[in-house]
Amino acid sequence: MSATFLGMPGNFPKNAAKAVHNSQLRYNLRKATHTIRGKRANVVGELPDWQELRAAGKAIKDHTLRNLDRYLIQLEEAVTRAGGTVHWARDAAEANAIVAGLVKATGETEVVKVKSMATQEIELNQALAEQGITAYETDLAELIVQLGDDFPSHILVPAIHRNRSEIREIFLEKMPKVPPHLTDDPPALAEAARLHLRERFLKSKVAISGANFMVAETGTLVVLESEGNGRMCLTLPETLISVVGIEKLLPSWRDLEVFLQLLPRSSTGERMNPYTSMWTGAVEGQDFHLVLLDNGRTDVLADEVGRQALRCIRCSACLNVCPVYERAGGHAYGSVYPGPIGAILTPQLRGMSSDLDASLPFASSLCGACYEVCPVAIDIPEVLVDLRAKAPHAAAERAGMKVAGWILNDHERLAKAQRAASRLRGLIPKRLPGPMSAWTDTRDMPEIPEESFRDWWERNERA
Amino acid sequence: MSAREEILARIGKAVAGAADVEIPRHYRTAPQVEDLVGLFAERVDDYRAIVHVLPAAEVPAKIDEVVAGRRMIVPEGFDREGGWTDLDTADGVITYCAVGIAETGTIVLDHGPGQGTRAQTLVPDYHLCVVRADQIVGGVPEAVARLDPARPLTWISGPSATSDIELNRVEGVHGPRTLEVIIST
């Protein structure tokens, strides 16, 4: 089982400070993010109407969120009509209990899984393990993370922080029946994973997936993938359980024409991903269950500035252009949602009561590159700034800001303070003690001149 | 209150008073493509699939040629003598499709006649797909408009692939390692 993000100690600055000293990690990340951002730019450049698609994608999502209750009811009706069963879950515990109950009802103790952010978010694998059910990840990267007892570090390529020799080590150590003399050649590693999972696919009776999109009008669910592990899980087992966040909805079938262009080009940098599966209710004799997950999403929806984070289609383009992510890596964010989108989504979903979550809105240089590449135009910097204002601040910082505000609000007070600063310039410390040191450690104190500009101006005017 | 009622109530409260949004659809719904077959063949080839463009009359002979020596699944509705093989022993599968998309090099199966079940085009290591020229559209919007959401749909762009190891593309992880496409003109 992969480890859990809950209870990860520290905060973003501490985690990042540790990560940037890992030169192997920095090399792996730099190589991967630069490759993928180049591919993305090429295929986005091919479409003359990219900005129009982006505007439509943004508006479709905003319209859906505005009418989310109505469209969820419509979805439920359509899925039910097509022979599926819909369940609603307020939070992670409720969703996990529903899934565990459904698996137990089949009499099975093993399930196969399609890579899914929602099930990572609710720690489904751990919850199932507690109920005696083993969940096997089947996406190659998720398998690497699971076998390595590791955390995912990227939305699209969760094992991006591992290079081929590290992956070979993990396979040799943890994969039963590993081929002898396994090399670190990527095709050899992929073949080992194929053999490892093939038998499991063919004998599994229950599969668990997420979905990239759900269509309210038709009740259709959509999964995009590359390897075929998704298709294996979605088609071979007798029971399919999909756990999907309520924001993954699109109103109409037609809307897919926008998102099936935006998502592949933004995420893998391909014109289209190798496989997309769509199914409506129970098909080809399968028993189908859909678990609709809230888990904090309605809180995000209630925030006028922050709700735009719910437009996210999990493409990860923002991670690949972020200078902070490139150096700190995904683990520093302490959540399944790393990078710029994680910095706004995680503290909104979980609240900012922990040190880690309160530090996430500050995990950015506000350069704006994430907003530029976002296929649904989420203004991540705007939300970051808004969350920074809402984040808890140290008492000393609040007191300092209060004093600064009092001085800056009155020109006579400011002039007096400047004169005092000039006279005392030798005594003013370059670094502040205690909780204020975080501020001065990363900023240079400006030189205080012998004479303020006001005084200089007054003197020269008189002369 | 049930979870359903509570979630719906929370949503209603969260968006109360928010303005609705008009959806601008100024993007291309029918891209102008001069040579649909040519662009489709080029883009499918880009995904490292094998592509042949042939007059309809020559397709049966080409199929004989490329499947020679393979134990093939021939799904119901495919215009071909049956008596080939089943899922467990198959080397490959041969199917028609519902739609081809030129801009993206994608074939879409709706698992209607001659297209097999979803598993039949997945488990064997080799997939041969016959696409009629009149099934090819320019872009994604025209494909979505032609498809029936009530059917299970499988969109295929090249063979199975992964980029999970240092972003190196490797073909054939869990799905077919080889995709061969015959475009019948």
Interface residues (C-beta under 8 A of the other chain):
Chain A: N28 K31 A32 T35 I36 P48 D49 E52 L53 A55 A56 A59 I60 D62 H63 L65 R66 N67 L68 D69 L72 I73 A82 W88 A89 R90 E94 T138 D139 L140 A141 I144 V157 A159 I160 N163 R164 I167 P186 P187 L189 A190 A193 R194 L197 R198 F201 V215 T218 T220 S226 E227 G228 N229 R231 M232 L234 T235 L236 I246 W253 R254 L256 E257 V258 L260 Q261 T268 E270 R271 M272 N273 P274 Y275 T276 S277 M278 W279 T280 V283 E284 L292 D294 T298 D299 L301 A302 E304 R307
Chain B: S2 A3 R4 E6 I7 L8 R10 I11 G12 K13 A14 V15 A18 A19 D20 V21 E22 I23 P24 R25 H26 Y27 R28 T29 R43 D46 Y47 I101 E103 T104 G105 T106 T117 R118 A119 L122 G139 V140 P141 A143 V144 A145 P149 A150 R151 P152 L153 T154 W155 I156 S157 G158 P159 S160 A161 T162 S163 D164 I165 E166 L167 N168 V170 G172 V173 H174 G175 P176
